[in-house]
Amino acid sequence: MQERKVMSRSAYIFMICCIAAIGGFLFGFDSGVINGTVDGLQAAFGSDSVGTGFNVASMLLGCAVGAFFAGRLADRFGRRTLLIVAAVFFLVSAWGSGIAGGSLEFVFYRVLGGMAVGAASVMTPAYISEVAPAAYRGRLATIQQVAIISGLFVAFLSNYVLAHVSGSAMAELWLGFATWRWMFWIELLPAAVFLLALLFIPESPRYLISSGKQSEARRVLGLVMPEGEVSAKLAEIDATLARDHKPRLRDVLDRTTGKVHGIVWVGIGLAVFQQLVGINVVFYYGAVLWQSVGFSEGDALLINVISGAVSIGACLLAIALIDKIGRKPLLWAGSVGMALTLACMAFAFSTATLVDGRLRLGDDMGVFALLAANAYVFFFNVSWGPVMWVMLGEMFPNQMRGSGLAIAGLFQWLANFGITMTFPIMLATIGLAGAYGFYALCAVVSVFFVLRLVKETRGKELEEMAYE
């Protein structure tokens, strides 16, 4: 009987974590769908390389705003409530991005979708960390990265299928609308599922305690842990919260020195380095990247699908390892692997020649570049991809988790915006080899950041997390 209760409790925790992780799926889909629409956007709106870069990167400004305010508002209104708001924003953005008649209208809806992505990016790991047992919190929190990559994979796959059916992203598909518009509208289905499913999960017990809702927190804790441990956990959580005020942004400052707590700087470093290695250039501009070195549009979109499958496999390996060997070993090993594979890609692209005004790689070097790119994607998704989000969701003390996530999430998306916006410019000035050489250098620096500043969180209760 007792064993059945444990299994039932574990299944319930897994279910609510999976529902929250649909936000990660939409995060991935919304980020990846733009990949196959770049040519369509350029043709439909007549934009140049800088304008196209902004159309692609505009969502990321919304992500920065969404991440910052979601982290703050979640301390006031709850994690689940903010996820519901994000689901509504996903629906509106998916419809509007596809129906947009010009760049300004398109950017508005992409920024709205970006706010949803930003909110989901910080609320999903926070929610999962706050309902999951410490023993397998890492594995459950890594579900978000699996969901993100699955969203990217489905976006790449749907883009490929739709473009294959119509002939190209710019061709008319159904009901007189261009294919690139349908690529956005596909997202309406998972967004609707996310909104409905959120109505059936409980609020985070740690939020409920910080809001003074002890009886409701006791009920929720009873669903995710043995009844005999609930009272002790309630008291333990309550002891980590300030007596004189609810969680607020100023909690990131040390009361005695007035300086930002060290753990916040580590969170910012993790968030920024995850972007400085250039991973989202592969996701946002993958099709353009491979076409620029001689692959056809169909081949380039198919390569994206392959990269998505490699990513999912890497995430599944991360799930198996993260609670066994820890977060820190995965981070530094991933940094080493990314530095080497990015250097290989930079070398391959440096050998490209100009043929009829376009870059071309030799057959052997094309295969080498493709293998290096997929190895790079593998190293990222077995390490920095999932581990950064796992750590941001768990590394901050209860009193400042919302604020810490808000600040780290803001920097993460600003760095994402900077990398994404500058890639077309780097492509036109220093070329692919120069761009990937820069990302390789950032990966090297991240090794030393992890070894010196990042502390292990494997197996620790959230109530054990320190401010420094």
PyMOL commands that set and color helices and strands:
alter all, ss='L'
color gray80, all
select helices_A, chain A and resi 2-36+38-45+49-77+79-99+103-131+134-166+179-185+188-198+205-210+214-224+227-239+249-252+262-276+279-292+297-321+327-350+363-381+384-394+398-429+431-453+462-464
alter helices_A, ss='H'
color red, helices_A
select strands_A, chain A and resi 353-355+358-360
alter strands_A, ss='S'
color yellow, strands_A
deselect
rebuild
show_as cartoon
